């Protein structure tokens, strides 16, 4: 009888230790170091994971004004309608927040023998399939877990993230919404749902969710990065600049955010401030082709075509497939009268 009591005690200790590892990992992680972007948005993603997924290869359409005697070069470009900044990183979700379990390949059979709850076993199996990239099997396991325990937020959140991997953003939103109804005080849930809404083109509603995440955690860099991206899409450049300032106080070496803020200044036609921010992005990341491209366009607007061409040459040297940089350089060369070189750049841009 004494031996049975000792076995029971040992099993209970094992279960308690395992559950502590799982749940303490699940509850508190909201890292704000990058995103990298990133965010990277380069560095990128906070830890939103900001991987440098940008490459917005935007070009600037430079209008020429017709005057007697030929074409006069105008140094004020037409602002490009494409995003000069970066795209969102890796599904807008910090994987470590929703997959924080610190274990390696747990054996479901052993966990079952140890008396672990069925919903937890299915959840852990789903995590294994997710890490292996088998999203259909991961979804099946997460669904089994949720069927056994409809209040299991980690399983709902993980399933939502997996739906996003499959491009099923509406289903992801449903799972995140269920999680929020269970616990509306978790900032990351609003951030994840906001990202899914952004992917569906619901930009205004996405901004609302990112703002709710930030209201719950004012230092949540991932949500700030995502909101800055969404605000950029809606043309609210003053708010983008404000959010980028908050992010840079948290992550001063986030090159993609310096680039994003520079892009917002560019849209506001403040080329001096844009150049200052693009330069800082380049200082942090010397191989940042997109920042060179953007700074080149700003230099051109200021009437500095030589500096503009130097930056665009550098962007192309760093990324020979950067079609936007070829187009921008071609436009400048054409307006400076170098028609053959301009035509060659436009042709190269078409190939890429």
N, C-alpha and C positions, 0 to 999 in steps of 0.2 A: 504493500500500500504506500509505503514511503517512497519506493521507486516510481510509482505512478504519479505521485504528487510532484516529484522532482521533474519528471518528463513534462507534465502540464505546465509547471512554472517556466521551464526552459522554452517551451513553445510560445507561451504568452510573452516572454521577454523578446523573443525573435520577432514576433508580430509587432510589438510595440516599437522596437527599434526601426523596423522597415517602414512602418507608417510615419514615424517621425521624419525619417529621411525624405519620404515622398512629400508629405504635406508641408514641412517647413520649407522645402524647396519651392512648392507651388505658391505659397502665399505672398512672399514679400518682394519678389524680384521686380524692380522697375528701374533697370540701369539707365543712366542718362548719358553714358559715355558713348561716343559714336561707334553710330551709324553706323555706319560707318560707322548717313549721307551720311550716314551716312550717315544720315543722313547721316548724306549722305550721306539726301539729298544727298560721296566722295569721301570720303574719308574713310566717307562719306560716312551709313546708316547707322544711334542713340540709344545705345545700342538699343534707336532704330537704327536696324542694321543698315547702315548706310553704306551700301556698296555703290560704287560709281557706276550707275547704270545709265547715266545720262548718256547717250550722246545725242544731245539735241544738235543736229547738224543744220542749224538754221542759217539762212543767208539773208543779206540785207539788199533790198531793192533800191538802187540808187538812181533817182530820177535826174535826168538832164533837162535843163531849160533851154528852149530854142530861142536864139537871139540872132539878129542880123550878123552875118559873118561866121556862123557856125554854131557849135555846141559849147555852152559854157558849163563848166563843172560846178555843181552845187555841193557844198560840203555838209549840207544838212540832209541826211538820208531819210528815207521813209522807214519808220520803225517796222521791223519785221513782225509779222503776226505770229510767228512760231516762237516757242519758248526758248529764251536764251539761257534759262537756268537748267535744272536737272529734273529727271523724273523721280518718282518715288522708288525707294529701295525695296527689295525683297518682300513683296506682298504687304509692306507697311506694318509688318508684325515682327516683334522681337521674338525669335524662336525660343530663346532662353527663358522668356517669361511664361510661355505656355508649354514648354517641354523641359521643365526644370529638374526632372527626376534624376537623381545621382546614382544610377545603378547601371550595370552592363548585362544585357541579355538575360533577364530573369526567366526562369523556367516556370511556365504556368502550372505544370503538373506539381512541382514542388510547392508553389504558392498555394495551390488547391489543397494539397495534403496538410499544409500548415494552417489551413482554415481561413485563408484570406477571402474577403467578400468577392462574389462573382463579378460585380461591376468593376472593382479595382483590377481584377485579373484581365478582364477584357480591355480595360483602358491601357494597361501596360503592354498588352499584345498589340494594340493599335499603335502605340508609340514605336514599337519595334518595326512594324510594317511601314510606318511613316518614314522612319530614318532610312529604311531600305529603299524608299521611293515607290513602294507598292501601295498607291493611294486607295485603290478600290478595296483591298483587304483591310487597310487601316480604317476606312469608312465603315466597313462591316463590323469591325471590332468595337469602334467607338459607339456605333448604334446599339450593339448588344449591351454595352456598358450603360448607355442612357436608358435603354428599355428596363434594365434592372434597377436603375436609380435615376429618376428624372430630374433630381436636384444636383447632379454631379456636374458642377460648373466646369471643372477642368476638362471633362470629356466633351461637353458641349462646345467649349472654346476650341479644343483640338479638332473636333469635327468641322467646325466653321473654317478653321485655317485650311483644312484639307479640301473642303469644297472650293476655297479660293484657288488652291493649287490646280484644281480641275476647271477653273473658270466659271464655277457655279456660284456667282456672287450673291444672287438672291437667296439661295439656300444658306450661304454663310451668314448673311444678315439675319435670317430667321434664328440661327443658332446663337449668334451674339445677342440678339434681342431677348431670347429665352434666358440667357445668362444674366443679362442686365436686370430682368424682372426678378431674378433670384437674389442678386446682390448689385444694387445700383451705386455702390460706393467704390467700385474698382475702376480706376481710370483707364487701365489698359483695354478693358472691354469696349469702352466708347471709342478708343483709338482704332481698334481692329474693325469695329462696325463702320466707323467713318471711312476707313480705307476701302472697304468693300463697296460702300455707297459711291465713293469717288470713282471706282472702277466701273460702276454702272452708269456713270455720267450724272449722278445726283450730287453735283458739287455743293450746292447750298446746304443740303441736308448733311453732307459730309463735314462741312465747316462747323455746323452746329454740334456734331458729335465730337470733333476735335476740340472745340471750345469747352464742352462739358468735361472732357478728359483733363484739360488744362486747369479748369476750375477746381477739380479734385486734387490735382498735383501740379502746382505752378512751375515746377522744375522738370516737367516731363518733356524732355527734348524731342523724343520721337513724335509726340503729338504736335509740338510746336513746328517741327519740320514739315509734317504732313499738312498742317493748316497753312503754313506759308506757301506750300505748293498750290493748294487749292485756291488761296486768295490771289495768287499770281494768275491763275487761270481766269478768275473773275475780274481781273484788272484793278484790284484794290491794292495798288503798289505802296501806298503809305503804310497800310497795315502789314504788308509783306516786310517792309523795312523795319517796322517795330518788332515783329516776331523774330526776324533774323538777328536783331540786336540782342534779344533775350537769349536766343540760342548761342550766340557767340560769347555771351557772358558765361555760359555753361561749358561751351566747347570752343575756345578761342582759336584752335588750330583746325577747325572744320573748313577745309578749303572750299567745299561745294557750297557752303552757306555764304562765304564771302562772295563767291561767284553769283549766287542767287540774289544777294542784296545788290550787287553791282548791276545785275540785270534789271532789277526794279528801278534803280536810279537811272539807268539807261532809258527805260520806258518813260520816266518822268522828264527825260531830256536834260538831265543833270550829268553831263558827260564827265565833269571833273570828279564828282563823287563816284561815278561808275568806274572810271579809270583807277581811282584809289583802291576800290574794293577788288577789282580784277587783279591789280598788282599784288595785293596781299594774298589772294588765292594762289597766284603764281609763285610768290615767295615761299609759301608753305609747301606747294607741290609744283616743282619745276617742270614736270612733264604734262602739265594740265593743258591739253590742246584747246579745249573749249574756252578756257579763260583767255588764252592768247587770241583766239578768234574774236571773242566778245570785246576784248580791249582794242583789237585792231579796228573794229567798227567804230568804237567810241573815239579813237584817235582820228579817224577819217572825218567824223562829224565835227571835230574841233579844227579841221583844216590842216591836219598833219598827215598827208598821204604817205610820206616816207616812213614814219613810225607805224602807220597802219599796215603798209606792205611788209615791214619787218616782222610785225607780230603775226600776220597771216602766213608769211613764209615759215615762221617757226611752228605755227599750228599744223601746217601741212607736213613739215619735216617730222613732227612727232606722230602724226596720224595721216599717212599718205592716202587713206581712203575717206578722208573728211570732205565730203562733197560740198557742204556748206561753205567751207573755207575756200575751196576753188571758185565757187560762185561769187563770194564776196571779193576775192582778189580779182577775178575776171571783171567784175563791175567797175572796180577802181581803175584797173588797167585800161579798160575801154574808154572811160571818161578822161583818162590822161592821154588818150590818143594811141595807145599801144594795142592796136586792134588784133594783130596776129596772136600776140601773147594772150590777150583776153579770150579769143576764140578757142585757143588751146585749153585754157582753164575751163571754159564752159563745156567743151567736149569731154574733158576728164571728169568733170562733175557728173555728166550724164552716165558715164560708165560705172560710177559708184552709186 
